[in-house]
Amino acid sequence: MFEGKTVAVVVPAYNEEAQIGQVLATMPDFVDCVLVVDDASADRTAEVVGEHIAAEGDAPRTVLLRHEANAGVGAAVVTGYREAIRRRIDVAAVMAGDGQMDPAELDYVVAPVARGEADYTKGNRLFYRRAWETIPRHRYLGNAFLSMLTKIASGYWHVADSQTGYTAIALAALETIDLANVYRRYGYPNDLLVRLNVYDFRVADVPIRPVYDVGEQSKMRLWKVIPTMSWLIFKRFCWRLKQKYVVHDFHPLVLFYAFGFLIFWAGMLFGLYLFGHRLVRGPVAGTSALFSAFLILTGLQLQLFAMWFDMERNRDLRVKSPGRRPGSGEPEPRRS
């Protein structure tokens, strides 16, 4: 237990036979239950976990849950969450099975939820002062881009590093959100943030050290993920506006967003038409060009006002980051 609250750690694992044993061996003592979800691995992941369970004796704290077919990391996390709900666990954390999440920082991630300060905490590798040097550049840039989109889509404007899976969530939040429809693959952290915001749950960003070069093998391809994720984030943004500002309660910011979007793109399309006319047929009227610019600027202004309204509406959901532990400094990332 952690400060009187039961804690479970969900460990989604797919082909992690080389790393999963170390992840389980270094799990902190305050963890009551470790829920390993084997997402139909093709290697010895399940066997390695089984050996660890056998070594724990007659009352093992590790539980192995298995998918018959590969369903994605989001689906694996949801399976673990459902088991945590069934066991009435107070705080459910998530640590990947590839060793990229330092178990020494688990108490730091769990603390705000266990103490009732937040309903959901997530690690933030971008707060680490040497993140640019530690995180591979293409992943840093891709993460920063998706984090910017997620701020707008989720309404949690203080949250960065949206793609990290090092998180902790309260039982009440798990029982409220619709787990059946959480995105099943890499976009699940973004989707989960959107769903939490609809119900006004408090979210804390916790600075953590990025961990690389520990033998992990990334299964994510940014050139495929970013377009897919961008479309997912846009859809979830529209869904959040409908649920939070139309269905649950009305707020005029939806009108600002809607009219701003329409007016902006009307101005853009008209501007493209004028540009084509200038290239093919000759000069266009100055008033037409001014009208296009007017539409574009007005549309942008309306959307910026909508963002400002959204920030004000969600200001109370921000939990101040606790910062790094006193005296912890900025240690070097763990290496193999």
Helices and strands as residue ranges (DSSP letters): E 7-13, H 20-25, E 33-38, H 45-55, E 62-66, H 73-86, E 91-94, G 103-105, H 106-114, E 120-124, G 125-127, H 131-134, H 137-154, E 167-170, H 171-176, G 179-181, H 188-198, E 203-207, H 222-242, I 243-247, H 253-280, H 286-313, G 315-317, E 318-319
